Amino acid sequence: MEQQQQQQQGAETVEGASEEQQSLMLFDTLIDLCRNNIAYFEGDDTETGLRLHGAFVGLIDHIEMAKPLVRTVQSFMGEYDFDPSVPGNGFRSFLYVVECCVKTALKLARYVMENRSTILFRKAVYVKEVEAYNHLMASLCTCLQHTQTLREWTRQSGDLFPDESHSVEELFARGGIINQYCFYGRCLGFQFCDSIKPLLKFISIGMAGFSEGYYSEGGRISKATSLMYTSTKYMLDPELRARRIVNISQNSNVDFCKAFWFLAESEMMHTLPSFVGFKVKVNRVITIPPEPIQLKTARAPASNGVQQQQQEQEQEEDVFVDIPIPKSHGGAAPIKARLISAVKRKGMIGERSNTQRSTIYPASRGLLFHCHGGGFVAQSSKSHETYLREWAVTLNVPILSIDYSLAPEAPFPRALEEVFYAYCWALRNCELLGTTGERIILAGDSAGANLNLGCAMRAIELGIRRPDGIFLAYCPVLISFVPSPARMLCLMDPLLPFGFMMRCLKAYACPSLEVLEENRKRHEQRQAIVNAGQQLRNNNVSVVVPSDERKVAQEKTPDRSDSGDDDNSMWEQLNSANTVQLQNQHLSPVSDTASDTLALQSQSLGNTIDIISPDESNTITSLEEDSQPITLQQVNLNTERSNVTVVDDLDMDMPSDISSEQNTNQNVANFINSYVLDTTTNAAGELEPILRPASRSQSEENIVLDIGREAISVQNLQERVTTAASNFVSKVSNTLTSITASKPIAAGGSQNELQTNLDALIARSPSDEFIFHVPKDSHLSPYWASDEVLSQFPPTKILTVVLDPCLDDCVMFAKRLKSLHRSVALDILPGLPHGFLNFATISKEAHDGSKLCVKRIAELLEIPTTLDDPGTKQGCC
């Protein structure tokens, strides 16, 4: 009774205190509970009793150490806010994390106090929980000490980023090493909202288990079995999971990051939006050709009569700007984009032939130009399709999501070049997107938001029409790990671990010499294939690739297509049209390969585009309501017209009918006898064409060159069956012996440095990851943009979260725009992780955040919304 009365009195006192005082009162309450438990277990001589006693004593020591540090941060954290009405910065975020830790430990200590005398109380279990939070509080105390150092470095400037004289190495050298293991074990996700915690635990278990299969040398059966076994192991042993995740973060390369994040590009995940997402009428992939584009320069509004008169005189002669074609790191290549619309609209690509079958709405006034996130190295418009469908339905405007090329194969500035080129193409082809283009808004999250800022800057610099508004979600604006409080949050982030973030930034901003050399070779190979295709087209000669080599390439390449039948015959025959289109392969791993394709004439040659359906009488039903297929249209290769290719992603399989004529020519025959078209698999798991010298082998005797057919001899079939049976027996026998052993991770990518002990790197400083130089380019880091450019920015809405490593980026960029008297708004949401938009269908809080994004975009589009108030609060403290 006395304890309950004390708790009630304490609760009443907390309600009447300020937020800072409430936080410190929680510390005192936790100390009282710990002392109560210490007094109880002081007389317990068992091993678990002694450990519980020591854990509570250590917890009190760390709480007492944290209290003065918290008071110090509370005294100055308000100086770094964007606005008093929107409190939020990295200093506040660490206090938020400490408060979450104290609240969770408070619940644990109270539970132990209330149940310690019961028969069912398991001391062996709760001693591990108390010890885990003891270690967690110790690591947070170290982090708070680092914030004191950052305060010293930024006291004079008032910026969250210190000047260049201070480095991350210096920061970590002045304080203790942070034990990252405590953030990924039993305390995983303690700082996030309740709906996110189970999801983060599932992802962490999957990451640890996936690493076992990724670094194993067995076959698919062995890896699949190993994944099931190790996932269970990491679910039951949190400490083992923590060691594995930290080891992965510190030692795995960017290829592992790409491979793990590309799990969202699997076949099962591709079908998920169609079943759980909002229904849309249009969901198509557009391939934008790399052709010259000219745009009129935008005219600034006249401020006086003299300028107005000068503008009237200039109207007779329009000034055009040539838009550069993306050519960095690989040469010119088409760009893929996904068009999503809730309804079919007038003039939209693919709808001219369907006017009699479905309702066609007028063109929309607005267009949402979207760029997906993924750390510049992973994901696509398909992996972000779930929330984009909801946005398209709620906003009722078309969405064009760009699938830009990904690093490390396409480092900076390739992605920015493609995004800007696609933006210019959209300006010139608004009718094809079902919009009048009155309001064009750029929207993006994470890396995509960074690219949108660069796109807006390029538009301002070239003098073309700038976007009418920009929406940014958890955007990095400084691509360099300058130390800041919020950026230290990646040391405890389950979705964006420290090593992952650094390797992604390094792959995009600082490609290695090996990557640059590979890009040069790839460009030469593609150019050779294009030249060969031009020669083949002039002579109308077809090339057939050996079937055995085609099978090997298919086995090495994961199938991410929406219709697998077409991919199986991709390399069956390369006629003149296919050879020319080899240069049109996109680097971004979009998983929507040709189930039905349509070639359109470029807008540069006419104002209208007519789509010819081969059979208007036939009706084909798709999974999307009131949708019609887009069919293959023959392209005349003798014309110089460029093409826009459209893929309708409505889950309809339409077989391709490939036919060609084989003519003989001595020069071409010599080329075919010397070289053949082959395929290779890049780091993203994509099929790429290459030229290789032709070599006669015994396997070629079993290939019959036939148009559209493959004949296999009986002898070759017997060999394949025997080999397959032998491999199956070998895989089954090796599975039982390989699934129980942990697979080592190669440190630094060297096979001679396999890490066999997961605890060996416990004292490694994370500052080892910072040893690389990032160029100071405003297009790479918009934070360095000049005042002249930023002063012309359109209205900007920025949304981020309290626990985002990019929080300080968003706050500092918003403060810069505000200082230049630009229209800018900032929202900061609590309890959500970086990348929460991808969880909008799973988490209520994430869905509320997505609805707030829609509300801000609607304000930029100047359209009313019928959304319910998401009820999210601005600021974190």
NUBAVO-136806 format. One record per residue (C-alpha): residue in one letter; y, x, z. Coordinates in steps of 0.02 Angstrom, whole numbers, plus 50000, padded with zeros to 5 digits. Each point is the difference from the previous one (the first is absolute). Layout:
N
aYXZ
...
# end
This chain:
877
m500005000050000
e501225013850045
q499655008949834
q500304983949902
q501654997050092
q500555017849964
q499574997749815
q500984983649992
q501515008050084
g499885014749882
a499924988449850
e501574990750057
t500925016550024
v499485006049826
e500654984149917
g501745002850070
a500115018449950
s500525008349837
e498725006149875
e500215018150058
q499774994950181
q498504989249957
s499175015049918
l500235010850154
m499394985950113
l498384999849901
f499795018350043
d500194996250185
t498774985549991
l498715010949914
i500215013550132
d499694987350139
l498404993949916
c499405017849974
r500295004250182
n499024984650051
n498535005649893
i500145017950065
a499854993950179
y498454989849955
f499075013749904
e500495013650122
g498454996350101
d498844999049849
d498985016149991
t499094995849838
e500425009249841
t500824984949918
g500944996050161
l500715017550009
r500484999449816
l500884983350023
h500935006850149
g500565015449902
a500484989849846
f501164988650099
v500775015050087
g500335008349833
l500724983849930
i501264999250142
d500515018049970
h500344996849815
i500944983950036
e501125009150122
m500285013449868
a500444986949867
k501274990150105
p501445012649994
l499685003449816
v500094981449963
r501644998550096
t500745014249899
v499524992249834
q500684983250055
s501685007950034
f500325005449819
m498834990049887
g501354987049959
e501065013349916
y498805000949852
d499864981349961
f500544993049833
d500934986050087
p500084993250178
s499234983849938
v498545009549920
p499405012650129
g498715011949932
n499675018549970
g498655012850034
f500575003150178
r499834981550041
s498304999849914
f499295012950119
l500604989950149
y499174985049919
v498365009849986
v500125005950181
e500324982350058
c498484993749903
c498955013550082
v500624995350174
k499674981549969
t498235003249940
a499645011950144
l500724987050119
k498754987149940
l498595012650017
a500505005150177
r500184981950053
y498284995749929
v499215014650093
m500844994550161
e499404982149982
n498215003849948
r499575016850079
s499044992050144
t498954988349893
i498195003349955
l500324999349813
f501395012850003
r499495014749889
k500825015550069
a499255011249865
v500924989949866
y501694998150082
v500105018050056
k500075004749816
e501364987049969
v501085006350143
e499765018149947
a500474995549822
y501674992550054
n500275014850115
h499885011649848
l501064988149898
m501425000250126
a499915019050005
s500225001049810
l501444987550005
c500875010850131
t499885014549877
c500754989149864
l501434994950115
q500355018450031
h500145002649812
t501264985749990
q501095009650124
t500005014749880
l500464988849854
r501424992950102
e500705017550025
w499925003349813
t500864983649951
r501244997750142
q501515005749900
s499624991649832
g499324983650066
d498715000049859
l498164997450026
f499635014849885
p500495017350067
d500785012849886
e498985012249897
s500155013950129
h498664991350104
s498194998549944
v498454991050055
e499205016350051
e501425003050120
l499834982550071
f498155001750041
a500245017850062
r501214994050134
g498774987450072
g498164998050034
i498704995849869
i499704981449982
n498204994450025
q499754988449853
y498234995250050
c500604987750133
f500884989549867
y498424996849896
g498694996950136
r499934986250129
c501894997549994
l500044997549811
g501364987749948
f500664996950176
q501794999649934
f499704986549868
c499904981150012
d498354991750044
s499614993849824
i500165017649929
k498965009550129
p498264994349940
l500495003749821
l500575017650043
k498395003250094
f498994994049850
i500985011349882
s499815015150115
i498124997450015
g499914998249812
m501015015849972
a498875010250114
g498424993049923
f500685001949823
s500355018450032
e498155002750040
g499484993449831
y501465008149909
y499555017650059
s498124997649985
e499015006649853
g498744985949985
g499914986349872
r500684982350007
i498564993250102
s500165014050127
k501874997850013
a499894981150019
t498695001450136
s501005013850085
l501564989049999
m499104985850089
y499255011650130
t501565010350035
s501134984850007
t498924993150140
k500055017050085
y501895000949995
m500174982150058
l498965003550156
d500765017050039
p501924999549998
e500165018250051
l498935005749854
r501034989149884
a501625007750064
r499385017749972
r499424995649825
i501654991749949
v501065014350065
n498875012449912
i500164990149839
s501884999450015
q500145018650027
n498745006249872
s499724987549860
n500975001849838
v500994987249903
d498464995449898
f499204992750156
c501584990050035
k499964993049824
a498154996150008
f500154990850166
w501544990049951
f499204995749833
l498694989950092
a501274986049982
e499745001749812
s498164995550010
e499254985749902
m499814989150153
m501805002750053
h500584995749825
t499274982650009
l500694996950175
p501764994549949
s499304986749883
f499094991650144
v501105002650153
g501705002349918
f501234987749927
k499574992949830
v501085005749856
k500004995049817
v500425017149930
n499225016450055
r499985012549859
v500065018649973
i501285005849873
t499945017049917
i501765005749956
p500055012049852
p500995016350011
e501234996149863
p501875003849987
i501114987550091
q501884998149991
l501014989850124
k501824995350007
t501045008150134
a500554988450138
r501854996350012
a500835001250169
p501084985150048
a501835002149953
s501185002250146
n501644997849905
g500684993949836
v500065017149918
q498145003150031
q499584982549940
q500955003149839
q499105016649975
q498334991450026
e500424986649873
q500385013749873
e498355008550038
q498994984149979
e500035002349813
e499005016150018
d498554998950122
v499445016250079
f498125002550008
v498995011850109
d498345007649948
i498694997450135
p498895015550020
i498154997549973
p498935006250147
k499255016749949
s499875010550158
h498275006150047
g498984993449856
g501134994649858
a500434982649940
a498774986350048
p500094981250021
i500404992150169
k498994986150076
a500804985650094
r499364983750072
l500914983749964
i499744986650133
s500774982749990
a499654983850090
v500274990249839
k500025003349814
r501755001649933
k500824998949831
g499895015949898
m498825008550122
i498735011949926
g498424991049947
e500694982350012
r500664996649826
s498304994549937
n499624989750156
t501454987949999
q498894985349953
r498725003450136
s501035002550158
t501714996550072
i501325012849954
y501485001150118
p501735006449955
a500375018450022
s500415005250177
r501725006450046
g499285014150102
l498745014149986
l499215010250139
f499665017949946
h498695006950120
c499285017150037
h498485001750112
g499775012450141
g498595012250029
g500765016750046
f500315004249815
v498135003949983
a499044983550013
q499934981249979
s500644988949859
s500734982949967
k498264992850021
s499855006050180
h501684991850038
e499624984149904
t499594989450153
y501764999150068
l500805000949827
r499144983649956
e500784991850152
w501705007249956
a499864993649821
v499584982450059
t501294999450139
l501435007749902
n499494991649837
v500555014949896
p498955011849892
i499495016550079
l499765015849898
s499045012950103
i499945017549926
d498445010950004
y500815017049992
s499035016249983
l499365007650160
a500035017350077
p499335013150005
e499584997949815
a501774993349971
p501215007650126
f501884997550007
p500914994649893
r498674991349894
a499884984250105
l501894998050009
e500165002449812
e498734986349969
v500784987950124
f501735002349925
y499334998349823
a499084984050048
y501594993350079
c500965003349839
w498624991849899
a500104984750113
l501884999149973
r499724999849814
n498534987950001
c500454987150130
e499414985849887
l498245007149994
l499954999550190
g500534981850011
t501745003250068
t501794999749941
g500355015550103
e501524993050090
r499405007350165
i498855015250000
i499465006350170
l499075016150037
a498704998650138
g498755012550066
d499125006450153
s499775017950060
a499865011649849
g500444985849883
a501624996950094
n500455018449979
l499714998549813
n501084984449991
l501445009450081
g499815013849872
c499964986949861
a501624992150061
m500825017150010
r499485004149822
a500714983549937
i501665003750086
e500065017849934
l499644994849820
g501234985650009
i498764986249953
r499804983650090
r499585003150181
p498844988250096
d500804985150086
g499195004350166
i498735011450081
f498704995850131
l499175014550091
a498524999050119
y499655015050114
c500765011949874
p499985019250010
v501685006649940
l499795018350049
i498445007649921
s499935014950114
f499335000750176
v501655002950085
p499594996650183
s500564983350069
p499394989150143
a499244986749889
r499085012649892
m499075006050153
l499204982750006
c498815005449861
l499115010550130
m499304983850071
d499994988749846
p498244993949951
l500524995149824
l501125014849961
p499335015150094
f501055015550006
g498955010249880
f499864985849875
m501874997749991
m500365018449978
r498715002249862
c500664984949905
l501785006550007
k499455017349950
a498954993549854
y501484990049933
a501475011550034
c499215017449998
p498535000749880
s498985015850003
l499935012149856
e498214994649968
v500554981949978
l501405005049882
e498795010249896
e498764985649993
n501404988449944
r500475012249862
k498215001049939
r499804981250009
h501584997749897
e499365012349868
q498324991149992
r500814983049981
q501165006549867
a498525007449907
i499114983250009
v501554991049939
n500155012049854
a498164997849961
g500204981250011
q501475000749880
q498945009649877
l498554988050023
r501164985149977
n500695007049839
n498235002149935
n499294984250085
v498515009450074
s499034994650154
v499285011750132
v498444996350100
v499755008350169
p498225004750052
s499224986950110
d499305012150130
e501715007650029
r500754982650010
k498714995250132
v500375015450105
a501854996249996
q499694982050051
e498915005450146
k501375011550064
t501364986949984
p500074985850128
d500104982749923
r501614991750054
s500184988249854
d500174981350014
s498734998049861
g498725013849995
d499224995549832
d501475006849902
d500035016750091
n498185003249956
s500455000349817
m501685008550018
w499415016249920
e498664992549890
q501085002149847
l501745006949977
n500764993549840
s501745003849939
a500824987250115
n499075006150154
t500395018149965
v501864996849985
q499984990150162
l499235014550099
q501765005750038
n500324983350083
q498905003250151
h500974997750159
l499795011450150
s500134986250129
p498264993150038
v500324981949958
s498394990850003
d500334987649862
t499215007249846
a499894990849838
s499144983750026
d501204992149877
t501405009249914
l501454994949892
a501095011349894
l501804994449982
q501345006349883
s501425009150085
q501614991050033
s500905013849909
l499404992449837
g500374981850031
n500554986750118
t498424989849997
i498195004150034
d498644988549937
i498295000450080
i498564995249889
s498514991950080
p498445001249890
d499364983050051
e501244987450066
s498694986550014
n498935008850128
t500454998150183
i499495013350124
t500144996550185
s500495013850119
l500075001850189
e501874996749995
e500524982149975
d500714995549829
s499835017649932
q499505004649823
p499235016049937
i500955013149904
t498955005749854
l499915015849898
q501185001349854
q499695012449861
v501325013549987
n500505007349833
l499945018850025
n500955003749841
t501624992950068
e501185010150108
r500254985950124
s499635003350182
n498984988450108
v500044991950169
t498264996950069
v499674985750118
v498454997550108
d499784982950076
d499275002550174
l499264982850023
d498185005450015
m499484995349822
d498785011049905
m500235000249814
p498955012249898
s500865012249887
d499515000549818
i500235017849943
s499735003949818
s500455015049894
e499705007949831
q499345017649981
n500715009949856
t499635018249960
n501315013449985
q499665018549999
n501395005150119
v499604986450125
a498155003649987
n500335018150045
f501004994450152
i498624988250057
n498695013649979
s501065011950105
y500614988450137
v499484983750078
l500894987850114
d499355000950177
t500514993350169
t500365007150171
t500404992550170
n501645004350086
a500355000250188
a500384981450001
g498304996049928
e500684995249828
l499225003349831
e501045011849894
p499685005449820
i499845018549958
l499525010549849
r498545011950015
p499105010949873
a498504991549926
s498335007350051
r498324995149931
s498744995850134
q498284992650007
s500694983750068
e500974997149839
e498374997949907
n499694984150099
i501654992049947
v500114989049848
l501784999049934
d500274981649967
i501564989450001
g500064989950162
r498185003650044
e499035013150098
a498185003849965
i498935009250127
s498365008049953
v498404996350098
q499875018150055
n501775000050069
l499684983450090
q498445007150085
e500965015250059
r501374989150074
v498774988950093
t499105015250071
t501635008050054
a500644984050080
a498394997550099
s500025017950060
n501814998750053
f499684983750093
v498575007550101
s501045015350039
k501484989550058
v498924989450115
s499185015350078
n501665008950026
t500864984850073
l499054999950165
t500385018250034
s501844999749951
i500724984350078
t499935005950181
a500965016249979
s501905000849997
k500655007049837
p501215014650023
i501744999649929
a500605014749900
a501585007350074
g501255003749865
g498814994249865
s498915015650007
q498124997550001
n499825016450097
e501004993450147
l499014984750049
q500514993150167
t498434996450102
n500794996850169
l501184985250005
d500825006450158
a500505016949930
l501754994549946
i500564992050163
a501345013250028
r500625000549821
s501854996549982
p500464986649872
s501445010949944
d498785009649890
e500164986049874
f501865002849970
i499935016449908
f500664994649830
h501714998649920
v500664983649931
p501385000549868
k501644992150055
d500094986949862
s500904983650029
h498794990849886
l498575006150108
s500934997450164
p501334986549979
y500725004950169
w500825014749909
a500844988949870
s501875002349978
d501274987850069
e500564996649822
v498294993049955
l499654991050163
s501724991849996
q499424990549844
f498394993650078
p499644981249990
p499674989650156
t498535007650093
k498784992450125
i498925011950101
l498524994950106
t499005011850109
v498984999850160
v500215007850171
l498435010749982
d500385006049823
p500095019049974
c501344995849870
l501074990050123
d501325013650017
d500075001349809
c500434981649987
v501285000650141
m500895015349932
f500064993349821
a500674983250061
k501345009150100
r500515009949845
l500194984249896
k500954991750141
s501205014750012
l500374997949815
h500394981550027
r498494994049902
s499094983850040
v498465005050100
a498904991350128
l498625007250109
d498524991250083
i498845008750124
l498384991250048
p498985004350155
g498125002350015
l499605002749815
p499415015749911
h500645008749845
g499284990449852
f499824983450091
l500294990049840
n498225003849947
f499394990950156
a501044984249976
t498454989349970
i499125006750156
s501345001550133
k501184986150053
e501355012450048
a499815009049834
h500134983549909
d501584995950095
g500695016749946
s499564996149819
k500924983450014
l501535009250064
c499885011349846
v499994984649889
k501524993250091
r500985016049972
i499505000949816
a500534981749978
e501705004550070
l500175013749869
l499424988149864
e501264987250064
i498704986250005
p499604988150142
t498375001850096
t498924987150084
l499185012550114
d499824996450183
d500935011950113
p498775014350028
g500655001750176
t500065018949995
k501315008950099
q501115013749935
g499935016550089
c498705007350113
c500785001550171
# end
